[in-house]
Amino acid sequence: MRTIRLSVKSFSVIILLGFCLNVQAHEGMWIPSTLSKLVIDDMRNAGLKLTAEEIYSINQSSLKDAIVHFGGGCTAEVISTEGLILTNHHCGYSQIQTHSSVQNDYLKDGFWAMNRVDELPNSGLTATFVVRIEDVTAQIAEGLGTKEGAEKQQAMVEVVRNIKQQAILGTSYDANVKPFFYGNAFYLIITETFRDVRLVGAPPSGIGKFGGDTDNWEWPRHTGDFSIFRIYADKDNNPALFSPANVPYTPKRSLSVSMDGVNEGDYTMVFGFPGKTEQYISSYAVDYILSESNPMRIAMREASLAAIDAAMAANDSIRIQYAAKQSRISNAYKKWIGQSQGLKAYNALGKKRADEMAFRALAETKDAEGISAEVLDLLDELYLDNNQYALAADYYVEFYYYGPELLRFSSNFSKLLNNYDSLYKAGAVPAEIERLRKMSDSFFKNYNKSVDQKIFAAQAPLFTRGAPGLIQSPTLSRIMNSNGGEGIIAAAAIYRNTPFASRTALETFFNKPSAKAASKMRADAVFSIAEEILGNYAKRVKSNHEAFRTAEELLMAEYLEAKMMLDPEKKYWPDANATLRITYGKMEGSEPRDGMAYLPYTTLDGIVQKYIPGDVDFDVPERLLELHTQKDYGPYTTDGELRVCFLGSNHTTGGNSGSPALNAWGDLVGLNFDRTWESTMSDIMFNPDICRNIMVDIKYILFVIDKYAGAKHLIEEMNLISRKEASVPTQKMN
C-alpha cells in the first residue's frame, strides 16, 4: 500500500488554517486549550463576554475547573463551593436504581438528602477534572523519527509512556495521550479523579424521566433531566476512597447560577466531554451504517425492548430491576432510527460522494506532491473486503452484550468449568467458587428469567438468520433448526433446565462442586452458545476486524491530511473522542420539516397538557400539579412563565449529557441532556439549520429543588446571580 505522509510541521500549519478560516458559529467541538489561537474571536463576535484565559487556564482558576467527567460517560459541573455537582437524571440513573427497592422506590418517588449524613455513597462512581491539556504532536513525531510498521508501533508505545510518566511525576494525577484527526495530532490530558461521590438529590421519574421513551430525542420536551451529587475528599482536599471521615470537596472553581433566564437569540455554549463523532468518515462507511449496521442494530434492540417494556409495565419489581438496562438499550435504539432518517433526508451519502469526487478532481488538477486520489480507491477496496468482519462484530455486540444476559453471565464460569481438574489439583476451586458466588448474588438482584428468556426468543432468530457465519453458534443453529426456527420454542428448550438461570441450582453446585457437575454444566446449551460465540469472535473476527479498523484509520489519516492540504479554507475541527470540548451557538428553534416549526422553549403548562394519570411516561406528581394550579413558582419564572426546556444550536453528542449550558458570561443557564430526533445525524454530518440540542432550564431545576422538594438548603449553597442588576453584577439571591 502506498502511503502519503506530510510533515508534522506542515500539518500544524494546515490545522491552524483549517480552524481559523470560514468558521460558522454553530458547528464544531473545540479543544479549550486552543481557543486563543483558533476561535475566540468568532466566539466573541457571536456574543461571548469572556476571554480565552477565563474559559481555560492552567495558571489560575477558569471555567474548565468546574467541569467534571462524571462516571467516565457523562458530564457534570460544580455548582457550589462545597463540592455539589449537577448532572442529568439519566446519568445518575444506575446509582439511583442501585439505591432503590420496592419499599424505597427512589426511581419513582425521588430522593433528597436533607443533611450530609443522608447523602448516599456510590461504589465505583468517579468524578474527574482536567488539570491541563498539552499538544505533544511534535514530541511524538520526534520520538518516532522515520520508523515504520511494527517498529513504529513499538516506538509509539514507549514514547507515549515516557510523556505520561514525565507529566505526572511526583503528583497524584493521571495522564493520557489521545490522538486527534486520525492520529495526525496528539494531546496530553492530565486529570485528577475523585472516588467518593455521593447521591444528594434526584427528582421522581414523573419529573426526571417525564416523557420517557415516547419523548426521547423529541421536541417539544418537558423533562426535568437532572440529579445532584457531591464530591468528597480527605481532610487535605485530596482524592480518597469512601470514608465517613471524608469532607465535601472544595473546588478550584464553581459555576455561578443565572437567575436572568435565557431568551431566543442569546449566546449559549456547552462545556463537556462529548463521546464520539465521525464527521470525516468516507462515503463507504456511511453506506455501511445506513444499509447494514443501523438496520440490524435497530431490529435487535426493538426485539429486546418489546419484551422488557411489557414486563416493566406489568410488575414494579421488574420495573426497578430493568430500569437502567432498558434505558441503556432504548436510548441508542431510538437515536439510530433518527440518525438514519436524518442522514437520508439530508442526502448525507450523496454529499459524501460529491465531496470525494471534488477531492479527486482537486488532487488531479493541483498536482500536489505526494497527494493522490488513490487513497479513496483503497478505502473502497477495504470496505468491500472487510464488510463481513464489521457486521459480525456488530452482531456480536448486540446479541452478546445487549441481548440475553444469561449468555454473559454463564461466561463468568468459563475458568472453572473448562479447567476444573487443574484448579482442583492446585487447591484453587474454593476461591473460584467464592468469586462466582459473589458475582451470582449481584447478578440475580437485577435478573428475571422470564424476561431474559423472552429477549432470547426475540433476538435468536434475527441473529441466526442475519449474522455472518463467522460468528454463528453451532449449538444455537442446531436448536433453532430442530424447532423450526421458532425463537419462542427454542428459547423454552434452552432455558427450561439451565442451571445458570437458577440460584438454587447454582447454590447446590457451589456447596458441593465436582468434576462431574462441572462437566454437566459445561455441556449446558446456554454455556455452549456463549462459549461458541466468544470463541468465534476471538478466533475468526476480532483480529480481522481490528486489522480492518487500523487500516481504515491509517487511510483516513492520509485522506484527511491530504484534504486539509488541498483545501485549507474549509473548516476542520477534531472529532469528539471523550476529551474536554466547548461548543457554542445560541438559543434558537428550528424548522426541521415542511410546515413544522420548533419553538425555542417549553413551559410547565406543557407538562400539564401532556399529563395522563397512571401512564408510565406521562404521569405527573401531585405536588407538581398543585404548584401549577397555585402558580406558586417563586422567583424562578422568566417573563412570567416557568420555562422547562429550551433549544440551542450547540453541536453536541453523547457524553455531553449533563454538560452545563452557559451564557455569555459563563453563568449556568441550563443543563444539556438531549438532541432533537433530526439532530442525531450530527454525529456524522452537522446541518446548522436543523441540528439542535435540548437543555433543561436551570430555573426549572431550582424550582423543583426548592418549591417541589423543599430542599432549599441546596439552593443556599449556590451562588445565584443576576446580570440585569447593573449596579450589583453579582449577588446572592437566596
C-alpha angles and dihedrals in degrees: 000000000000111000128212115207128170123193122271089239093054091046093054090053090051091050092055093046093046094049098045104044127076095359117174120204097236109049128068143054107233129205103240094221090061099051096100092056100037124026112358092106091053091047091052091047087054090055108277114150097192133085123237088252091057090055098042126014137147094193099056139012114287139167091278089067090065094053118096132195097222116210091334094282109059139037130244135177135218111246103174141035088245097067098266111158131191125211138149124295088233091052091055092037098107091050091049089047093049091056093045130096135163087266095046104029101181090165092061101029103029130234132248125179106213092192138017093262091062095054109114124230120227119209113227096007114133138190115203129192126198110236097184144334123221132186105233098169093116093047092053093046090051092049093050096046111170096333118137139189120357091353089057093048092051091047091049091057091051095045093049091047092053093047092052095045093051092046096057100030110142094008137096091232128118125228135204133176113215128193120231129192090021092305099316089115134027132202129194113223117199114196143177119212128203118201104189104079117157132198111245106167144356129173120232119271088257086070108020094043099023109153092024118195091337093067097030110126089004140117135247091050130184103177121137090208101179142112132179130227135170129223116224127199138180121273090276092053093252127134114275139167116258114296133156085232093063119107133209112285118252106219129212088232138007126191123251113232117230120228093184097083124220126268137196111289095020117138114256135178133186121215118194152090109298110195111214140344129172104200095150103044117130127257087253090061093046090050091052092049094049099040104035120002102047096042091051095046092046092051094048094050094042087057095052095042092056089061096041097045093050092050094047092051092052101045132037094205091054090044090060094041094052102031097102093038093052091048092052093049099042098045095064092036094062092038092057091051091053092042093055092046092049095046091050094046091049091045090235093167092052091048091050091050092048090050090051092049089052089051091052091051093046093048090053098045099042093049090209114187113255094003121114139159088234089098089071092053089052091051090051092051091045093057094045091053098042108035091107092058093050092049093045090052091050092050090047092055095046098046102034102034103028100025131068108351095212091075092059093040094052090052089068087070093057096099094051099040097044096043104030097131096049092044090049092052090049092049090239099122096091093054092048091048090052091051091051093045092056091045091050092052090054093044098051093049089076102024133102118185096206093053092047092049090053091050089052091048092051098045104036095073091049091050097046093045098043112027118094115257088249091077102031123122114228090207093053092045091050093050093045092049093048089054097048093258091292109147096200093055093043093048091050090053092048097045098038098089106005110137092210092073093050124078089194094054092047093047089052089054093045091052094047111020119179140166090251093052091046091051091051092050091047089059093052113121095234093052092043093051092049092047093049095049092046091045094049091048092050096045105032109021115025102065093039092049092047091049089051093051092045091051090047091051091052093048092046090051089055093044095049094044091051092047091053092049094048096041108028094160093066116097116254129181129170118265116251113267104169093278125126112282140167126213128183141197133119143274105276143136127226146215102234097171139018111287094007127107127182111213112218099246145018131216141211088264088070092057091055091047090054093044114128112175112237094004115140093228105027108036113122128209112254092234091058091051090051092052090050093049091049093041085227097162100140115203093330102096127105115212089345096308131105099226119202110183137003139193129237138182092234115135106239140157141173110320090041086086105121094018116145118252104217133193128224092284094047094255118146111257101158150352120249114227113148151358131236114266093253090052096063087086087070091087086072105019127010120216109192092199097061110012109105135166122218123227136183111237108246091223090059089052090051090047092054092047094047110029100026103035100026090226095138090148088074091053089051090060092059130083103236111196140189122197091186090076096081094183092051108037094182130024144157110252101183 
